[in-house]
C-alpha cells in the first residue's frame, strides 16, 4: 500500500488520479462488453452497428431519456437482419 499523503491537497490530487484511472478502466470494460454483444450478434447471423451519438450530451436529450448528471451513454447498439435479407 502506498504512503499516506503529506497534506489534504496532496490527498486530493491522488484521489483525482485514482478517479481518472477508474473511469478509464470502466470505459475499457464497458467497451469490451459492447464488443461481446456485437460478436454474439454476428455469431447469430445478425447485422450490428455500434455508435454513440453526440446528442446524448445535450441537456434536452438527457432529460428526455431520464439520464442523471453523472450517467453517460456508452453505446447505442443497432441489431437486425443483414441488408438484403
Secondary structure by P-SEA (a helix, b strand, c coil): cccccccaaaaaaaaaaaaaaaaaaaaaaaaaaaaaaaaaaaaacccbbbbbbcccccaaaaaaacccccccccccccccccccc
